[in-house]
Amino acid sequence: MKRLLPSLSPRSLRGRIFLSLAAALVFFLSATLALYTFDHRDLEVLARARTVAGQAMVVYRALIKTDPAARSAVLRSLELPTGVRAALLPAPPADLGPAPLGIARLVQSNFLLTPLPPHLRPRDAVVLGTWDAPAMEIGLAFPDTGWLAVTVPVPAFMLWRSWFYFSLFLALLGLGLGLALLLAHSLTAPIRTFALAAEKLGRDVNAPPLPESGPREIAAAAAAFNRMAERIRRFVEDRTFVLTAIGHDLRTPLTRLKLRAEFLEDDEMRAKILADLDEMEAMLSATLALGRDVSTSEKAAPLDLVSLLQTVLDEAGDTAAEPVPLSFAGPERLHVTARPQALKRAFANLIGNAVKYGRAAHLSLHPPSDEGGERMVTIDIDDEGPGLPPEVLERVFEPFFRVEESRNRETGGMGLGLTIARNILRAHGGDVVLLNRAEGGLRARVYLPA
């Protein structure tokens, strides 16, 4: 139940379904309660009329067969019910206002239920007051002379004569709300499953297929999703295979061109051609590396991110052409689930760029926080270089794009390092962006699922 309640906001589908079912349940239960209340009130009115008429007729029967001169004494000797008062009057009572016609007729009809000979029945009767008043007054005219005025207390109207019915109503309402919650959860569970499957497919094209079970519509949707995933998987594999096959097959003609270039007599021309061929071979190697990263089958496993970052940082310092400032700030341990070799290569590319072009690498590892509804670990890689123009901060992630326009691979690289790093991080469900620091230099901000 605790797992179900946090997602019951009106913006969530589960919350909307639950609120709709709960509103319908409350409406129908309230309507049922209203019908019961109206019916119960009608029965209560009939019972009141019978009670008022009966108590008045009890006093009347005790006095009707008594001599008119002795009725006062007999009335004083009667033990009347609690709250009931009686008096002998020469005229009809008028202390209260006349009762509504419906109430008066209902009470008067109950006078007939008392068995009396016709000559002893009241020759006239008046009903004063309403059901909402604390008491009603009944005036009965004796057949001979005088009137009897009986004041009868009116009991308060009770919606619930027993707490059992109210408790039953609350129990049914609670049970209905619980069933509505479970129903909302069961209806939205397949949607959450599809969302998780789509997220996994976005991270790993080889993610396991959805189980094609459950109701017919859900099974059909799962089958369609699996077919789509299979088509995407084949498309990626075909494109990757073509990419790596072309890169591999081009090595042979490049090797032949190198051999033929060696026979050129012009030393300057031979050097230029060999340099171009070396650059082409380096680009092919980078292309093959990119293809391997896309089609990698390395399994994800728990790893200590702090240890991995410190290892990559130390290796970057060891391979740097000259000593550069390196630092790390963050917790002593932080575990994530990732593909170790792929993640190490992504950070090696980012830290290598910071060392090569920014002449420094300062790493800051931040604890997990909510980013876009998902807990993410943030890693900042800062350098001390000149930064980048704002218009190329995103373009540098494009394959073979280089900010350095000389196209010299010694100074500008192949233009695939950031592409490979972003592909690896996005395959893990994270990302990397570049930001110019206000104090100078470039910051590579990496997001990884916690």
Secondary structure, DSSP 8 states (H G I E B T S, - for coil): -TTTGGG-STTSHHHHHHHHHHHHHHHHHHHHHHHHHHHHHHHHHHHHHHHHHHHHHHHHHHHHTS-GGGHHHHHHH----TT-EEEEESS---SS-B--HHHHHHHHHHHTTS---GGGS-SEEEEES-TTSSEEEEEEE-SSS-EEEEEEE-----S-SSHHHHHHHHHHHHHHHHHHHHHHHHHHHHHHHHHHHHHHHHH-TT-------SSHHHHHHHHHHHHHHHHHHHHHHHHHHHHHHHHHHTHHHHHHHHHHHTT-S-HHHHHHHHHHHHHHHHHHHHHHHHHHHHT-----EEEEHHHHHHHHHHHHHHH-SS---EEEES-S--EEEE-HHHHHHHHHHHHHHHHHHHS-EEEEEEEEEEETTEEEEEEEEE--S----GGGTTGGGSTT--S-TT--HHHH--S-HHHHHHHHHHHTT-EEEEEE-TTSSEEEEEEEE-
